[in-house]
């Protein structure tokens, strides 16, 4: 599937920011990152904790059609982020091992029906049988890999299952990828770019 990535006017993006998140202005670099993502480019984002990394994929998720897939290793954080998004009137959900079978089925049904703008998922869950096939049907328009340093064995929190995320690049080749982390040495940055297959 080929997406038409249209840059949005700054005013429109500011309106989304104000309406859904209550902020009057973007922090340094956020707008550039959002514009690059919405132009279909891959982006490696290194911003300090509390620097507003999440808005770099949450705003595009609201500004364009399709589903934004957010890979996150932290189950507690996933729930907090989804709760906060839902409280702001944004259709978001998560899939992880904390859900009952009924809950997971109901969320999968909603995903098949295109009810959500954002889906948070743990990397282990992504590699389960059938998940990649489902993603291909769900009109994914952006891939966001949070805590991207986990992909590098030089990183402080290496997780082997993150290594398999390059499958997303093979299976969803047209979809731009955003890799986000608070800390990365030059060696880890290079490793993230190579391991995830980031380009342009």
C-alpha positions in Angstrom: 0.0 0.0 0.0 1.3 3.4 -0.9 0.5 6.3 1.5 0.2 9.9 0.4 2.1 11.8 3.1 0.9 15.4 3.1 2.6 17.9 5.3 0.1 19.6 7.4 0.0 23.3 8.1 1.7 24.3 11.4 -1.6 25.9 12.5 -3.5 22.6 12.0 -0.9 20.7 14.0 -1.0 23.3 16.8 -4.8 23.0 16.9 -4.5 19.2 17.4 -1.9 19.8 20.1 -4.1 22.3 21.9 -7.4 20.3 21.5 -6.1 16.9 22.6 -3.2 17.6 24.8 -3.8 21.1 26.1 -0.4 22.6 25.0 -0.2 26.0 23.2 3.2 25.3 21.5 5.5 22.5 20.5 8.8 22.0 22.4 12.1 22.2 20.5 12.4 19.7 17.7 8.9 18.2 18.1 7.5 20.0 15.0 10.4 19.1 12.8 10.2 15.5 13.9 6.4 15.4 13.3 6.8 17.0 9.8 9.5 14.5 8.8 7.4 11.6 10.0 4.4 12.9 8.1 6.5 13.3 5.0 7.1 9.6 5.1 10.7 9.7 6.5 12.3 7.4 9.1 13.4 9.4 12.1 15.7 8.5 15.1 14.7 10.7 18.0 16.9 11.2 21.0 15.2 13.5 23.5 15.6 13.5 27.3 13.0 11.9 29.6 10.2 14.3 29.8 11.2 15.9 26.6 8.0 15.1 24.8 8.9 12.0 22.8 5.4 10.6 22.8 3.8 13.6 21.1 6.1 12.9 18.2 4.0 9.9 17.2 0.7 10.8 19.0 0.2 14.0 17.0 0.8 12.3 13.6 -1.6 9.5 14.7 -4.3 12.1 15.0 -3.3 14.1 11.9 -3.3 11.2 9.4 -5.4 8.2 8.5 -4.6 4.7 9.6 -3.2 3.0 12.7 0.0 4.1 14.5 1.7 1.1 16.0 3.7 1.8 19.1 6.2 -0.9 20.3 6.9 -0.5 24.0 8.6 -2.9 26.4 7.0 -1.5 29.5 3.5 -3.0 30.2 2.7 -0.5 33.1 3.7 2.5 30.9 1.5 1.2 28.1 -1.6 1.2 30.2 -0.8 4.7 31.6 -0.3 6.1 28.1 -3.5 4.5 26.7 -5.5 5.6 29.8 -4.3 9.2 29.3 -5.0 9.1 25.6 -8.5 7.7 26.1 -9.2 10.4 28.7 -8.3 13.0 26.0 -10.9 11.4 23.7 -8.3 9.6 21.5 -9.1 6.0 20.3 -6.1 4.1 21.7 -5.6 0.5 23.0 -2.9 -1.9 23.9 -2.3 -5.6 23.6 0.0 -7.4 26.1 0.1 -10.4 28.5 -1.9 -8.6 31.2 -5.2 -8.9 29.3 -7.7 -11.7 29.7 -8.5 -13.7 26.6 -11.9 -12.0 26.3 -10.4 -8.5 26.6 -7.7 -9.3 23.9 -10.4 -10.7 21.6 -12.6 -7.6 22.0 -9.6 -5.3 21.2 -8.6 -7.4 18.2 -12.2 -7.1 16.9 -12.0 -3.3 17.3 -8.7 -3.3 15.4 -10.2 -5.3 12.5 -13.0 -2.8 12.4 -10.6 0.2 12.3 -11.8 1.7 15.6 -8.4 2.7 16.9 -5.8 5.4 16.0 -3.0 4.0 18.2 -2.1 0.5 19.2 0.6 -0.1 21.9 2.1 -3.6 21.9 5.0 -5.4 23.5 7.7 -6.7 21.1 7.1 -10.3 22.2 3.4 -9.9 21.3 4.3 -8.7 17.8 6.2 -11.9 17.1 3.3 -14.2 17.9 1.9 -16.2 15.0 -0.6 -14.2 12.9 0.2 -10.8 14.4 2.2 -9.5 11.4 -0.5 -10.8 9.0 -3.1 -8.8 11.1 -0.9 -5.7 10.9 -1.0 -5.9 7.1 -4.8 -5.7 7.3 -5.0 -2.9 9.8 -3.8 0.0 7.6 -0.7 0.8 9.6 0.5 4.3 8.7 3.3 4.8 11.3 5.6 2.5 13.3 7.0 4.0 16.5 9.6 2.0 18.4 9.8 3.4 22.0 12.9 2.7 24.2 14.7 2.0 20.9 18.1 1.5 22.7 16.7 -1.9 23.7 17.6 -3.0 20.1 21.3 -2.6 20.7 23.4 -4.9 22.7 25.6 -1.9 23.4 22.6 -0.2 25.0 22.0 -0.3 28.7 18.8 -2.3 28.5 19.3 -4.8 25.6 16.3 -7.0 24.9 16.8 -9.9 22.4 13.1 -9.7 21.2 13.8 -6.1 20.0 16.2 -7.6 17.5 13.2 -9.2 15.6 11.6 -5.8 15.0 13.4 -5.5 11.7 10.7 -7.9 10.4 8.4 -4.9 10.5 10.5 -3.2 8.0 10.4 -6.2 5.7 6.6 -6.8 6.1 5.5 -3.1 6.1 8.1 -1.6 3.8 6.2 1.5 2.9 5.4 2.6 6.5 7.7 5.2 8.0 9.5 4.2 11.3 10.2 6.5 14.2 12.7 5.2 16.8 12.7 7.0 20.2 15.1 6.9 23.1 16.3 9.2 25.9 19.9 8.0 25.8 22.1 6.7 23.0 25.9 6.8 22.5 27.0 7.3 18.9 27.7 3.5 18.7 24.1 2.8 19.9 22.6 5.3 17.4 24.4 3.6 14.6 23.3 0.2 15.8 19.6 1.3 16.1 19.6 2.6 12.5 21.2 -0.6 11.2 19.1 -3.1 13.3 15.8 -1.4 12.5 16.7 -0.8 8.9 16.0 3.0 9.2 16.4 4.8 5.9 16.1 8.3 4.2 
